[in-house]
Amino acid sequence: MRANPIKEFDGTKIVKAGACGLTSLVLVGDGTNAAIVELHDHATAASGDVVLKLGVTTEQRTAVYCPSVSDRYANGIVAKVTGVGATAYASYEV
């Protein structure tokens, strides 16, 4: 496995097209609006089942997910961030 740099995104983003392992996910809100990031096991679109969902409230500005063993995605990772002023960061290994 080889670690890759952290990807920064908002809206809908292909984090990695192709098989990989998610090593971390961070969602940072603006402290005023609630936000959610959803990850899909897909190479090109935020469709199908949601594999991981992470959210922040108006009081909780940051949420972090760091599994002890990377979460495997067979097709790739597509992320969708909803919420005004929110940014997500993901790292993965191949």
Contacts in CASP RR format, 6 or more apart in sequence:
PFRMAT RR
TARGET T0000
AUTHOR 0000-0000-0000
METHOD contacts of the structure
MODEL  1
MRANPIKEFDGTKIVKAGACGLTSLVLVGDGTNAAIVELHDHATAASGDV
VLKLGVTTEQRTAVYCPSVSDRYANGIVAKVTGVGATAYASYEV
1 21 0 8 1.000
1 70 0 8 1.000
1 93 0 8 1.000
1 94 0 8 1.000
2 93 0 8 1.000
2 94 0 8 1.000
3 23 0 8 1.000
3 91 0 8 1.000
3 93 0 8 1.000
4 16 0 8 1.000
4 91 0 8 1.000
4 92 0 8 1.000
4 93 0 8 1.000
4 94 0 8 1.000
5 91 0 8 1.000
6 24 0 8 1.000
6 89 0 8 1.000
6 90 0 8 1.000
6 91 0 8 1.000
7 13 0 8 1.000
7 15 0 8 1.000
7 16 0 8 1.000
7 89 0 8 1.000
7 90 0 8 1.000
7 91 0 8 1.000
7 92 0 8 1.000
8 87 0 8 1.000
8 88 0 8 1.000
8 89 0 8 1.000
9 15 0 8 1.000
9 79 0 8 1.000
9 81 0 8 1.000
9 87 0 8 1.000
9 88 0 8 1.000
9 89 0 8 1.000
9 90 0 8 1.000
10 81 0 8 1.000
10 85 0 8 1.000
10 86 0 8 1.000
10 87 0 8 1.000
10 88 0 8 1.000
11 79 0 8 1.000
11 80 0 8 1.000
11 81 0 8 1.000
11 82 0 8 1.000
12 46 0 8 1.000
12 78 0 8 1.000
12 79 0 8 1.000
12 80 0 8 1.000
12 81 0 8 1.000
13 78 0 8 1.000
13 79 0 8 1.000
13 80 0 8 1.000
13 81 0 8 1.000
14 43 0 8 1.000
14 44 0 8 1.000
14 76 0 8 1.000
14 77 0 8 1.000
14 78 0 8 1.000
15 39 0 8 1.000
15 76 0 8 1.000
15 77 0 8 1.000
15 78 0 8 1.000
15 79 0 8 1.000
15 90 0 8 1.000
15 92 0 8 1.000
16 73 0 8 1.000
16 76 0 8 1.000
16 77 0 8 1.000
16 92 0 8 1.000
16 94 0 8 1.000
17 43 0 8 1.000
17 44 0 8 1.000
17 76 0 8 1.000
18 43 0 8 1.000
18 73 0 8 1.000
18 75 0 8 1.000
18 76 0 8 1.000
19 72 0 8 1.000
19 73 0 8 1.000
19 74 0 8 1.000
19 75 0 8 1.000
19 76 0 8 1.000
19 94 0 8 1.000
20 72 0 8 1.000
20 73 0 8 1.000
20 76 0 8 1.000
20 77 0 8 1.000
20 92 0 8 1.000
20 93 0 8 1.000
20 94 0 8 1.000
21 70 0 8 1.000
21 71 0 8 1.000
21 72 0 8 1.000
21 73 0 8 1.000
21 77 0 8 1.000
21 92 0 8 1.000
21 93 0 8 1.000
21 94 0 8 1.000
22 39 0 8 1.000
22 52 0 8 1.000
22 67 0 8 1.000
22 70 0 8 1.000
22 71 0 8 1.000
22 73 0 8 1.000
22 77 0 8 1.000
22 90 0 8 1.000
22 91 0 8 1.000
22 92 0 8 1.000
23 66 0 8 1.000
23 67 0 8 1.000
23 70 0 8 1.000
23 91 0 8 1.000
23 92 0 8 1.000
23 93 0 8 1.000
24 64 0 8 1.000
24 65 0 8 1.000
24 66 0 8 1.000
24 89 0 8 1.000
24 90 0 8 1.000
24 91 0 8 1.000
25 37 0 8 1.000
25 39 0 8 1.000
25 52 0 8 1.000
25 54 0 8 1.000
25 64 0 8 1.000
25 65 0 8 1.000
25 66 0 8 1.000
25 88 0 8 1.000
25 89 0 8 1.000
25 90 0 8 1.000
26 62 0 8 1.000
26 63 0 8 1.000
26 64 0 8 1.000
26 65 0 8 1.000
26 88 0 8 1.000
26 89 0 8 1.000
26 90 0 8 1.000
27 35 0 8 1.000
27 36 0 8 1.000
27 37 0 8 1.000
27 54 0 8 1.000
27 55 0 8 1.000
27 56 0 8 1.000
27 62 0 8 1.000
27 63 0 8 1.000
27 81 0 8 1.000
27 86 0 8 1.000
27 87 0 8 1.000
27 88 0 8 1.000
28 56 0 8 1.000
28 61 0 8 1.000
28 62 0 8 1.000
28 86 0 8 1.000
28 87 0 8 1.000
28 88 0 8 1.000
28 89 0 8 1.000
29 35 0 8 1.000
29 56 0 8 1.000
29 61 0 8 1.000
29 62 0 8 1.000
29 83 0 8 1.000
29 85 0 8 1.000
29 86 0 8 1.000
29 87 0 8 1.000
30 61 0 8 1.000
30 84 0 8 1.000
30 85 0 8 1.000
30 86 0 8 1.000
31 56 0 8 1.000
31 58 0 8 1.000
31 59 0 8 1.000
31 61 0 8 1.000
32 58 0 8 1.000
32 84 0 8 1.000
33 58 0 8 1.000
33 83 0 8 1.000
33 84 0 8 1.000
33 85 0 8 1.000
33 86 0 8 1.000
34 55 0 8 1.000
34 56 0 8 1.000
34 57 0 8 1.000
34 58 0 8 1.000
34 83 0 8 1.000
35 55 0 8 1.000
35 56 0 8 1.000
35 81 0 8 1.000
35 82 0 8 1.000
35 83 0 8 1.000
35 84 0 8 1.000
35 85 0 8 1.000
35 86 0 8 1.000
36 53 0 8 1.000
36 54 0 8 1.000
36 55 0 8 1.000
36 56 0 8 1.000
36 81 0 8 1.000
36 82 0 8 1.000
36 83 0 8 1.000
37 53 0 8 1.000
37 54 0 8 1.000
37 55 0 8 1.000
37 79 0 8 1.000
37 80 0 8 1.000
37 81 0 8 1.000
37 82 0 8 1.000
37 86 0 8 1.000
37 88 0 8 1.000
38 46 0 8 1.000
38 50 0 8 1.000
38 52 0 8 1.000
38 53 0 8 1.000
38 79 0 8 1.000
38 80 0 8 1.000
38 82 0 8 1.000
39 50 0 8 1.000
39 51 0 8 1.000
39 52 0 8 1.000
39 53 0 8 1.000
39 73 0 8 1.000
39 77 0 8 1.000
39 78 0 8 1.000
39 79 0 8 1.000
39 90 0 8 1.000
40 46 0 8 1.000
40 47 0 8 1.000
40 48 0 8 1.000
40 49 0 8 1.000
40 50 0 8 1.000
40 51 0 8 1.000
40 77 0 8 1.000
40 78 0 8 1.000
40 79 0 8 1.000
40 80 0 8 1.000
41 49 0 8 1.000
41 51 0 8 1.000
41 73 0 8 1.000
41 74 0 8 1.000
41 75 0 8 1.000
41 76 0 8 1.000
41 77 0 8 1.000
42 48 0 8 1.000
42 75 0 8 1.000
42 76 0 8 1.000
42 78 0 8 1.000
43 75 0 8 1.000
43 76 0 8 1.000
43 78 0 8 1.000
44 78 0 8 1.000
45 78 0 8 1.000
46 78 0 8 1.000
46 79 0 8 1.000
46 80 0 8 1.000
47 78 0 8 1.000
51 71 0 8 1.000
51 73 0 8 1.000
52 65 0 8 1.000
52 71 0 8 1.000
54 63 0 8 1.000
54 65 0 8 1.000
54 88 0 8 1.000
55 63 0 8 1.000
56 62 0 8 1.000
56 63 0 8 1.000
56 86 0 8 1.000
70 92 0 8 1.000
70 93 0 8 1.000
73 92 0 8 1.000
77 90 0 8 1.000
77 92 0 8 1.000
79 88 0 8 1.000
79 90 0 8 1.000
81 87 0 8 1.000
81 88 0 8 1.000
END
